[in-house]
Amino acid sequence: MQTENAFNKPTEWTADIKRHCAIEIAAQKYGPTNKCGTISLINAAAQTVVKWKGSAHSAVADTLALVDLVQAMAVVGHE
């Protein structure tokens, strides 16, 4: 919505978007590992076949790990 607001565009359509948080799904699937009741990306990745591509906590490596995590959870969910 920030972009829509910045360019004075309508934002009503965003109310219809169904949002999902990959980390919340991972916490439900693998169990929470921290006091917040969630799981870190690195702990969730360790529960799957996800291999880090680059340095953890870099934008590119974390994004690639998240994509791989979502794919891994989807595959396991359909087996």
C-alpha positions in Angstrom: 0.0 0.0 0.0 2.9 2.3 0.4 3.4 2.6 -3.3 -0.2 3.2 -3.9 -0.3 5.9 -1.3 2.9 7.5 -2.6 1.4 7.7 -6.1 -2.1 8.6 -4.9 -3.5 5.4 -6.3 -6.5 3.4 -4.9 -5.8 0.9 -2.2 -9.2 -0.7 -1.7 -8.3 -3.7 -3.8 -5.7 -4.8 -1.2 -8.6 -5.7 1.2 -9.3 -8.7 -1.0 -5.8 -10.1 -0.9 -5.4 -13.3 1.2 -2.0 -13.0 2.9 0.1 -15.8 4.3 3.3 -15.6 6.3 5.8 -18.3 5.4 7.5 -18.2 8.8 4.1 -18.6 10.6 3.4 -21.6 8.4 6.8 -23.0 9.1 6.3 -22.6 12.9 3.0 -24.4 12.7 4.6 -27.2 10.6 7.9 -27.6 12.5 7.1 -26.1 15.8 8.1 -22.7 17.3 11.7 -22.3 18.3 11.7 -19.0 20.0 9.9 -17.1 22.8 7.7 -15.3 20.2 6.1 -18.5 19.2 7.7 -18.5 15.7 10.7 -20.0 14.0 13.7 -18.4 12.4 14.4 -18.8 8.8 17.6 -20.7 9.5 15.8 -23.1 11.9 13.0 -23.6 9.5 15.5 -24.3 6.6 17.3 -26.8 8.8 14.0 -28.8 9.1 14.0 -29.2 5.3 16.4 -29.8 2.4 17.0 -26.1 2.0 20.6 -25.2 1.4 21.9 -21.6 1.9 23.0 -19.9 -1.3 25.2 -17.1 0.1 25.6 -15.4 3.4 22.8 -15.7 5.9 21.0 -12.4 6.6 21.9 -11.0 3.2 18.9 -9.9 1.2 19.6 -12.3 -1.7 20.4 -15.3 0.3 17.5 -14.9 2.7 15.1 -14.4 -0.2 16.4 -17.5 -2.0 16.2 -19.5 1.2 12.6 -18.3 1.9 11.5 -19.3 -1.7 13.2 -22.7 -1.3 11.5 -23.1 2.2 8.0 -22.4 0.8 8.6 -24.8 -2.1 9.9 -27.5 0.3 6.9 -27.1 2.6 4.5 -27.3 -0.4 6.1 -30.5 -1.7 6.0 -32.1 1.7 2.4 -31.0 2.1 1.4 -32.7 -1.1 3.2 -36.1 -0.5 
